[in-house]
Amino acid sequence: MSIVLGQNQYGKAETHLVRITRDSPRHEIVDLNVTTAMRGDFAAAYTHGDQSAVLPTDTQKNTAYVWAKTHPTDPIEEYGLSLARHFVDDVEPIESARIEIERFAWSRVSIDGTEHDHTWVRSGQEVRTAAVTVESDVSHVIQGFKDLVILKSTGSAFKDFLVDEYTTLQPTDDRVMATSLVAKWRVTGDLDGIDWNAMYDGVKAVMLERFANLHSLALQQTLWEMGKAAIEAFPRIAEIELSAPNRHHFIVDFSPFGLENRGEVFHADDRPYGLIQATVLRDDAEPAGDAWRFSAGLA
């Protein structure tokens, strides 16, 4: 029997940086959490402690800071592509670089109806994410978001499910559907010239429309329809992965108090919860490989 080193990577996790653009009286802010991961022939570092081919993770952190100074940080996908290409093109032992980014939203403070030039309040419905992988001959971008909390008060049913001796759940034609959605979608083809912000806004809008307007028979069906609609609207998307914890809302029993609850008051139960996950893809999509499956830590 022989023991060998398997797939490996190393990098700097969660470099939190804030870029303030102050070349005019009206400042701009971009708030990012950046994780870098390097891949290549680093076996000696693991098996013999030989660091001669290892670019320190502290250097990777410093490079992320410098890139925020010298390169645009909006859209985050372009920032990630540029940073990853630097590691692959300019640092010889590195064969592939993975950059994962979270972007935190801020809104300007309004004073007497006027937006302030240099004061913000943390905001945002969700955390925008990007995962960029650059290899010697190909680049991959995965857009996405997490923590998008959505709820609709009707238009959702759950019935005709499998029942056994342990089943207590009652079927329903009308229930609250709520989740904290995580979605990420892989973009293929030529990545230059893509309006990343427009694609992000468009995919989010399409999925929210499907969530709102579909009369859902199950959260599984909702995820399928949301992913399908996104790919139909944006054919550059090869596949989209969705993860939706079911944020259960149970109607409160008012009968002990002589009151009727007509779907007005609910107990919001955060655990345990159903976790529904699905991948929706084009049947002609090129294989994803490590660019999709092997995360650096965030996406």
C-alpha positions in Angstrom: 0.0 0.0 0.0 1.2 3.5 -0.8 -0.1 6.8 0.6 -0.2 9.8 -1.7 -1.2 13.4 -1.5 -4.6 14.2 -3.1 -6.1 17.4 -4.4 -4.8 20.4 -2.5 -4.8 24.2 -2.4 -3.8 27.0 0.0 -4.6 30.6 0.3 -5.7 33.5 2.5 -9.3 33.4 3.8 -11.5 36.4 4.3 -9.4 39.5 3.7 -11.9 42.2 4.6 -11.1 45.4 2.6 -13.0 48.6 2.1 -12.2 50.8 -0.9 -13.1 54.5 -0.7 -13.0 56.4 -3.9 -12.4 60.1 -3.0 -11.4 61.8 -6.2 -14.4 64.1 -6.0 -16.4 65.6 -3.1 -18.9 62.7 -3.4 -17.1 59.6 -2.2 -17.9 56.0 -3.2 -17.6 52.8 -1.1 -17.0 49.2 -2.0 -16.9 46.7 0.9 -15.4 43.3 0.1 -14.4 40.0 1.8 -11.8 38.4 -0.4 -10.6 34.8 -0.2 -7.7 33.6 -2.4 -6.6 30.0 -3.1 -3.6 28.9 -5.1 -3.2 25.6 -6.9 -0.1 24.0 -8.5 2.7 21.6 -7.7 2.9 22.3 -4.0 3.3 18.7 -2.9 6.8 19.2 -1.4 5.3 21.8 1.0 3.0 19.1 2.3 5.2 16.1 2.3 8.6 17.7 3.2 7.8 21.2 4.5 9.6 22.7 1.5 8.3 26.2 1.1 10.4 27.2 -1.9 7.4 27.3 -4.3 4.9 28.7 -1.9 3.7 32.3 -2.2 2.9 33.2 1.4 -0.7 33.8 2.2 0.3 37.1 3.7 1.5 38.1 0.3 -1.8 37.1 -1.2 -3.5 39.4 1.3 -1.3 42.3 0.5 -1.9 41.7 -3.2 -5.6 41.9 -2.7 -5.2 45.2 -1.0 -2.9 46.6 -3.8 -5.4 45.4 -6.5 -8.1 47.3 -4.7 -6.0 50.4 -5.0 -4.8 50.0 -8.6 -7.8 48.2 -10.2 -11.6 48.8 -10.2 -13.4 46.8 -7.5 -16.8 47.2 -9.2 -17.9 44.9 -10.7 -16.4 42.4 -8.3 -16.1 39.8 -11.1 -13.7 42.0 -13.0 -11.7 42.6 -9.9 -11.5 38.9 -9.2 -10.5 38.0 -12.8 -7.7 40.6 -12.8 -6.4 39.4 -9.4 -6.5 35.8 -10.4 -4.8 36.4 -13.7 -2.0 38.2 -11.9 -1.3 35.2 -9.7 -1.3 32.8 -12.7 0.5 34.9 -15.2 3.1 36.5 -12.9 3.9 33.9 -10.2 5.5 30.9 -11.9 4.7 28.0 -9.5 1.0 29.0 -9.5 -1.0 27.0 -12.2 -4.5 28.0 -11.1 -5.9 30.7 -8.8 -9.4 30.8 -7.2 -10.7 34.1 -5.9 -14.0 34.2 -3.9 -15.6 37.5 -3.0 -18.4 38.6 -0.9 -19.7 42.2 -1.4 -21.5 44.0 1.4 -24.0 46.7 0.5 -24.1 50.3 1.8 -26.7 53.0 1.3 -26.1 56.7 1.6 -27.6 58.5 4.6 -30.2 61.1 3.6 -30.4 64.3 5.5 -33.4 66.5 4.8 -34.1 64.5 1.7 -30.5 64.9 0.3 -28.0 62.0 0.1 -24.9 62.7 2.1 -21.6 62.7 0.1 -19.6 60.6 2.5 -21.8 58.9 5.0 -23.5 55.5 4.6 -25.5 52.9 6.5 -25.0 49.2 6.0 -27.8 47.9 3.9 -28.7 45.3 1.3 -31.2 42.5 0.9 -28.5 39.9 0.4 -24.7 39.4 0.2 -23.5 39.3 -3.4 -20.8 36.7 -4.1 -18.4 35.8 -6.9 -16.0 32.9 -7.4 -13.4 33.4 -10.1 -11.0 30.7 -11.2 -8.2 31.4 -13.7 -6.1 28.5 -15.1 -3.4 28.6 -17.8 -5.9 28.1 -20.7 -9.3 29.0 -19.3 -11.2 31.2 -16.9 -14.4 30.5 -15.0 -16.8 32.9 -13.2 -19.5 31.9 -10.8 -21.9 34.7 -9.8 -24.3 34.5 -7.0 -25.8 35.6 -3.7 -26.5 34.3 -0.3 -28.8 35.3 2.6 -31.6 36.5 0.3 -34.6 36.2 2.7 -37.9 36.0 0.8 -41.4 35.2 1.9 -44.9 35.0 0.3 -48.0 34.7 2.5 -50.0 32.6 0.0 -49.7 30.9 -3.3 -48.0 27.8 -1.9 -49.3 24.4 -1.1 -47.9 21.1 0.2 -50.1 18.0 0.0 -50.3 14.5 -1.5 -46.9 13.6 0.1 -45.8 10.1 1.1 -47.3 9.1 4.5 -46.1 6.4 6.9 -46.7 5.5 10.6 -44.5 8.4 11.7 -46.1 11.1 9.7 -47.9 13.9 11.6 -47.6 16.8 9.1 -51.0 17.9 7.8 -51.5 18.6 4.1 -52.3 22.2 3.1 -53.5 24.1 0.1 -52.4 27.5 1.5 -49.2 28.1 3.5 -46.6 30.7 4.0 -43.4 30.0 2.0 -40.2 31.5 3.2 -36.5 30.8 2.8 -33.0 32.3 3.0 -31.9 31.6 -0.6 -28.4 30.8 -1.7 -27.8 30.8 -5.5 -24.7 30.6 -7.7 -24.6 30.4 -11.4 -21.7 29.4 -13.7 -21.1 31.7 -16.7 -19.4 30.2 -19.8 -17.8 31.4 -23.0 -15.9 34.6 -23.6 -15.9 36.5 -20.2 -14.6 39.8 -21.6 -17.1 42.6 -22.1 -19.9 41.0 -19.9 -22.0 43.6 -18.0 -21.7 41.7 -14.7 -23.9 44.1 -12.7 -26.7 43.8 -15.3 -26.5 40.0 -15.3 -26.6 39.9 -11.5 -29.6 42.2 -11.3 -31.3 40.4 -14.1 -30.9 36.9 -12.7 -32.1 38.1 -9.3 -35.1 39.8 -10.8 -36.1 36.8 -12.8 -35.9 34.4 -9.9 -37.9 36.7 -7.6 -40.6 37.0 -10.3 -40.9 33.1 -10.4 -40.9 32.9 -6.6 -43.7 35.4 -6.4 -46.0 34.4 -9.3 -45.7 30.7 -9.4 -48.4 28.8 -7.6 -46.1 26.4 -5.9 -46.9 22.8 -5.0 -43.6 22.4 -3.3 -40.4 24.3 -2.6 -38.6 21.8 -4.9 -40.9 22.9 -7.8 -40.1 26.6 -7.0 -36.4 26.1 -7.2 -36.6 24.3 -10.5 -38.8 27.0 -12.0 -36.4 29.8 -10.7 -33.3 28.1 -12.1 -35.0 27.4 -15.4 -36.2 30.9 -15.8 -32.7 32.3 -15.1 -31.1 30.2 -17.7 -33.8 30.9 -20.3 -33.2 34.7 -19.7 -29.4 34.4 -19.7 -28.2 31.7 -22.1 -24.6 32.3 -21.0 -25.4 30.6 -17.8 -24.4 26.9 -18.0 -25.8 25.8 -14.6 -27.3 27.3 -11.5 -27.1 25.8 -8.0 -29.8 26.7 -5.5 -30.0 26.0 -1.8 -33.1 26.9 0.2 -33.7 26.2 3.9 -37.4 26.1 4.5 -38.2 28.8 7.1 -41.3 27.2 8.5 -44.3 29.3 9.7 -46.7 27.3 11.8 -50.2 28.8 12.4 -50.8 29.5 16.1 -53.7 27.6 17.7 -56.1 30.2 19.2 -58.9 27.7 20.1 -57.9 27.6 23.8 -58.7 31.4 23.8 -61.9 31.2 21.9 -60.4 33.0 18.9 -60.1 32.0 15.3 -56.8 32.3 13.4 -57.5 32.9 9.8 -53.9 32.6 8.6 -53.0 35.8 10.5 -50.6 34.8 13.3 -47.7 32.3 12.9 -44.9 30.9 14.9 -41.8 31.3 12.9 -39.6 28.2 13.6 -36.0 28.4 12.6 -34.9 24.8 13.4 -35.1 22.0 12.6 -35.8 23.0 9.0 -36.2 21.3 5.6 -33.2 22.0 3.3 -34.0 21.8 -0.4 -31.2 21.9 -2.9 -31.0 21.6 -6.7 -28.8 22.2 -9.7 -30.5 23.3 -12.9 -28.3 23.1 -16.1 -28.3 23.3 -19.8 -27.9 19.8 -21.2 -25.2 21.1 -23.6 -23.2 22.9 -20.9 -19.4 22.3 -20.9 -18.1 20.4 -17.9 -17.3 22.5 -14.9 -14.5 20.6 -13.2 -12.8 22.0 -10.2 -13.8 25.5 -11.0 -17.4 24.7 -9.9 -16.9 22.1 -7.2 -13.7 22.9 -5.3 -14.4 26.0 -3.2 -11.8 28.2 -1.6 -14.0 28.6 1.4 -16.8 31.1 0.8 -18.9 30.2 -2.3 
